[in-house]
Structure formats: structure tokens, C-alpha cells
């Protein structure tokens, strides 16, 4: 019981971390694109 619960929580943390990472990269990419388009 303890091991399976630990595995589930770890998967959830990994999923959330991966999601936030992708979100941050996407947001940063959009911000850079806007700055590049604005400067041109």
C-alpha cells in the first residue's frame, strides 16, 4: 500500500513538473516572439 501510494504521488509530481516546465518554455517562447515582432 505504501509503495503504490508513493509511486502514484511521484508520478503526479513528475507530471505537474513536466507540465509547468512546458508551460514556462511555451510562455517564454511566446514572449520572445512578441519582442522580436515588436522590434521589427
ZAMARGU-4260 file (C-alpha; in steps of 0.2 Angstrom, whole numbers, plus 5000, padded with zeros to 4 digits):
<rodrens>
0) 5000/5000/5000 | 5013/5012/5005 | 5024/5009/4990 | 5010/5010/4977 | 5004/5027/4985
5) 5022/5033/4984 | 5023/5029/4966 | 5007/5037/4962 | 5012/5053/4971 | 5029/5053/4962
10) 5020/5051/4945 | 5009/5066/4949 | 5023/5077/4954 | 5033/5072/4939 | 5018/5076/4928
15) 5015/5093/4936 | 5033/5097/4935 | 5034/5092/4917 | 5018/5102/4913 | 5024/5118/4922
20) 5041/5116/4913 | 5032/5115/4896 | 5021/5130/4901 | 5036/5140/4906 | 5045/5136/4890
25) 5030/5140/4879 | 5027/5156/4888 | 5045/5161/4886 | 5045/5157/4868 | 5029/5167/4865
30) 5036/5182/4875 | 5052/5182/4864 | 5042/5180/4848 | 5032/5196/4853 | 5048/5205/4857
35) 5055/5201/4841 | 5040/5205/4831 | 5038/5221/4841 | 5056/5227/4837 | 5054/5223/4818
</rodrens>
